[in-house]
Amino acid sequence: MTFKEQIQQGIPSILPSKKDYDLAINHAPKRKEILSTEEKKLALKNALRYFEAQHHAELIKEFSEELETYGRIYMYRLRPDYRMYARPIDEYPGKSLQAKAIMHMIQNNLDYAVAQHPHELITYGGNGAVFQNWAQYLLTMQYLSEMTDEQTLTMYSGHPMGLFPSHSEAPRVVVTNGMVIPNYSKPDDWEKMNALGVSQYGQMTAGSYMYIGPQGIVHGTTITVLNGFRKIKLNPEGNLFVTSGLGGMSGAQPKAGNIAGCITVCAEVNPKITKIRHEQGWINEIVTSTEELVKRVTLAKANKEVVSIAYLGNVVDVWECFDKENIKIDLGSDQTSLHNPWAGGYYPVGISFEKANDMMANNPELFKEKVQESLRRQARAINKHTEKGTYFFDYGNAFLLEASRAGADVMAENNIDFRYPSYVQDIMGPMCFDYGFGPFRWVCTSGKPEDLQKTDNIASQVLEELAKTSPEEIQQQMQDNIKWIKGAQENKLVVGSQARILYADAEGRIKIAEAFNQAIAKGEIGTVVLGRDHHDVSGTDSPYRETSNIYDGSRFTADMAIQNVIGDSFRGATWVSIHNGGGVGWGEVINGGFGMVLDGSQEASKRLASMLFWDVNNGISRRSWARNDEAIFAIKRAMEVQPLLKVTLPNIVDENLF
């Protein structure tokens, strides 16, 4: 069968042969035992409903073995034999260009070069899934190949509920992930519902088909590192940034450190992913002992090198060793997946990777004790470094939250706040999000590198023109982004699809998108998909990350994210998504995203102008109502540009009245 025929077939009526478990692939860890005997039966019934009754006797034993062995039913047998990658859009079968673009994005999220655990359909973060099982993938791709522009596909946590009649201006796909009743949003609730096959953790861009590999965060990380050094009034050259995590989005950190121009040490316990990141060029060197690491960093500091070093081992050893050897750390953070601390997001110090994985599955209570002990040790070492002048920030991965729950010394004197800021509080919030700058991204669905080069040039020209008249308040952001986009090609950021990310405000996004649409209309480039990270101005309500610099008491509310996805859906988005969980943990955040297909039409031009303006200014208005000075400036400027925009502004109370 051809590729197109396989897509159109969906779940095959004749079952493919059982597949061997590929040991060369980076697999998800075994999930802990959580289902009762009756619940296991229910999980099997839920899995078998995808198949005709004649196959149930053959599959029930196999799925039962998967559930016992891995803690989940992935349906490995149904994994396609064709290579998984984002093909040029015209290679997909279908009646809708928009649907073909979505297929392109789904396959990119499952590309072996992109996905963290591709055989388990997990893109990043240890549990950020595109689908729960391979039957869902096959059925979704079949639906997309059949869809017309008068239908909408509804996705329930990876399950394609079906195609419903709609209209051409409606979203082609509406995605929800993990949207459970709030009282059932604890980590074990996710474990149980995911094991039953009824809900999944979509992370942010994994479950919304918008992940573009480590590049998706490398720009934001570069800005964070640059502004971190600016905050402490240091030039990055010859100075040291220490962090951890290379598995998913955290893999961007070493590359970002190189672009920023500092020395980066990033610890990672998983040898497979460390090797992959090295082969991809995201890290320069791998070091396997703390003794060798001390020598290498000392040399790099003396020579003022720009170098990224992966330490294959536990980051706690790095913090403790550098304290003992008096290695000065200038910037420090952590980007392990502590939103998922008990299932592979963080590994305890002093235990091998293999033994830790075994303990995680077979002795979860002891594993939890070891993780919390490790967090306490890491916090103690960090505190020693900050006393020597290190600037440490929480990278929004729930490090401080989980450390506090472990009893680590990370609380401020008031015992309410953390002693260290979130990077959003100190850097990204006031410097970017409040002004409307966030991670705008696009994908050239032709798959042609020359199309990406052309879009880079277009974006650069637009930004340089805008910078001529931009107010002084945002000149730093404009110049950082112009420098970024001009160096994008030489930094070799592409992994998977021909994609790019760029921090831009509403004006920049709209003008760049319109320039792309005009280029498509002229036949200069092929179809382009617009999107963004959920980690943006408006997309996410997360009290310890995206909305951590909201100080009016509303940071635990989620109106903004819900309003954002609803507003995007009727202003022209091609697909929309809303998730529980993402980055900081199940039950800790609500986040949403979108995708928009540009085809060169006048309709696309209208949609992009309407939707992108709302998508950014929704968040600025919420931030301005919280009395954030930068956001008040930005929303007033937006109202001057668009007379139909009328936002309620806060009246500031004189502190002396209290």
Buried (B, 14 or more C-beta within 10 A) or exposed (E): EEBEEBBBBBBEEEBEEEEEEEEEEBBBBBBBBBBEEEEBEBBBEBBBEBBEEEBBEEBBEBBBEBBEEBBBBBBBBBBBEEEBBBBBBEBBBBBBBBBBBBBBBBBBBBBBBBBBBBBBBBBBBBBBBBBBBBBBBBBBBBBBBBBBBEBBBBBBBBBBEEBEEBEEEBBBBBBBBBBBEEEEBEBEBBBBBBBBBBBBBBBBBBBBBBBBBBBBBBBBBBBBBBBBBBBEEBEBEBBBBBBBBBBBBBBBBBBBBBBBBBBBBBBBBBBBBBBBBBEBBBBBBBBEEBEEBBEBBEEBBEEBBBBBBBBBBBBBBBBBBBBEBEBEBBBBBBBBBBBBBBBBBBBBBEBEBEEBBBBBBEEBEEBBBBBBBBBBBBBBBBBBBBEEEBBBBBBBBBBBBBBBEBEBEBBEEEEEEBBBBBBBBBBBBBBBBBBBBBBBBBBBBBBBEEBBBBBBBBBBBBBBEBBEEBEEEBEBBBBBBBBBBBEBBEBEBBBBBBBBBBBBBBBBBBBBBBBBBBBBBEEBBBBBBBBBBBBBBBBBBBBBBBBBBBEEEBBEBBEBBBBBBBBBBBBBBBBBBBBBBBBBBBBBBBBBBBBBBBBBBEEBBEBBBBBBBBBBBBBBBBBBBBBBEBBBBBBEBBBEEEEEBEBEBEEEEEEEEE
